[in-house]
Amino acid sequence: MGVRVLAQELMELELAEHVGAERHERTPERSGYRNGYRERPWDTRVGSITANGEREVLGLDVGPSESGAFWLAFLRDLAARGLNGVKLVISDTHAGLKAAIGAVLQGASWQRCRVHFMRDALGLVPKSAQQMVAATIRTVFAQPDPAAAREQWRRVADTFRPRFGRLAELLDAAEADVLAHLAFPAGHWRQVWSNNPLAGPGAALGRGHTRAVSCP
């Protein structure tokens, strides 16, 4: 119950900061309104895909923030409990998390979550163009082999360059990270190019959701 109360208070503070006012408060700085709530889990978890393709939850924790120190302690705890042989970690681009991965899971590759990347990419184009942009980027993930996927990625970036320069720059910078899964067998790509499938059908994603692909 204590963790639940703490989490609720943190979310209330975040929402008040976002809209510029406390609940039922009217201020000149107010920039938005509360539109109610819906039930969804809130947590930080790490899961894995085993060598047999089975999904496992390795750890679950809630902290006051997703700082680098929090992630470092979290991953060190997993390592102390026996986590080893990690080949690939899939997450968003949280700087503290990436640093912790490099410090604790040495030798593991890092995959930028495809879903989180797509959200970042669509945020750089007008809403009217988002469906077209998303469909075009998805063609990369339909390619049959690594060489074709990388070639298509660059083709997509060049296609967008005249009209959406910032998007093309993002594609240029993110190529190696978003396509890191290509170093693994093609049969595993759908399992490891995003962290979203970990929670299973119908489950909501927690914040900081991360996957570690390990080989025992």
DAGIGI-V292932 format. One record per pair of residues at least 4 apart in sequence whose ideal C-beta (glycine too) atoms are under 7 Angstrom apart, sorted by the first residue. I is the first residue (numbers start at 0). J is the second residue. Records with the same first field share a line. If there is no record, write none. Layout:
I = J  J
//
This chain:
0 = 4
1 = 5
2 = 6  61
3 = 7
4 = 8
5 = 9
6 = 10  41  61
7 = 11
8 = 12
9 = 13  63
10 = 14
11 = 15
12 = 16
13 = 17
14 = 18  33
15 = 20  21
17 = 31
18 = 29  30  31  32  33
19 = 26  28  29  30
20 = 24  25  26  29
25 = 29
39 = 203
40 = 203  205
41 = 205  206
42 = 59  61  205
43 = 60  61  62  65  205  206  207
44 = 56  58  59  205  208
45 = 57  58  77  209  211
46 = 54  55  56  57  197  210
47 = 55  57  210  211  212  213
48 = 52  54  190  191  210  212
49 = 53  55  213  215
50 = 214  215
52 = 190
54 = 197
57 = 77  82  211
58 = 73  76  77
60 = 73
62 = 69
64 = 69
65 = 69  70  93  95  206  207
66 = 95
67 = 71  95  98  99
68 = 72
69 = 73
70 = 74  95  96  99
71 = 75  99  102  103
72 = 76
73 = 77
74 = 78  99  100  103  104
75 = 79  103
76 = 80
77 = 82
78 = 82  103
82 = 213
84 = 213  214  215
85 = 104  107  211  212  213
86 = 107  108  212  213  214
87 = 107  108  110  179  183  191  212
88 = 100  104  107  109  110  209  211
89 = 110  112  191  193  194  209  210
90 = 96  112  194  209
91 = 112  115
92 = 97  111
93 = 97  207
94 = 98
95 = 99
96 = 100  207  209
97 = 101  109
98 = 102
99 = 103
100 = 104  107  109
108 = 179  182
109 = 176  179
110 = 179  180  191  192
111 = 116  173  176  177
112 = 116  193  194
113 = 117  177  192  193
114 = 118  193  195
115 = 119
116 = 120  173  177
117 = 121  133  136
118 = 122
119 = 169
120 = 132  136  166  169
121 = 129  132  133
123 = 163  165  166  169
124 = 128  129  132  163  166
128 = 132
129 = 133
130 = 134
131 = 135
132 = 136  166
133 = 137
135 = 155  158
136 = 155
137 = 141
138 = 151  155
139 = 148  151  152  155
140 = 192
142 = 147  148  151
143 = 147
144 = 148
145 = 149  181
146 = 150
147 = 151
148 = 152  178  181
149 = 153  178
150 = 154
151 = 155
152 = 156  170  174  178
153 = 157
154 = 158
155 = 159  170
156 = 160  167  170  171
159 = 163  166  167
160 = 164  167
163 = 167
164 = 168
165 = 169
166 = 170
167 = 171
168 = 172
169 = 173
170 = 174
173 = 177
174 = 178
175 = 179
180 = 188  191  192
183 = 187  188  191
187 = 191
188 = 192
191 = 212
194 = 208  209  210
195 = 204
197 = 208  210
198 = 202  204
204 = 208
//
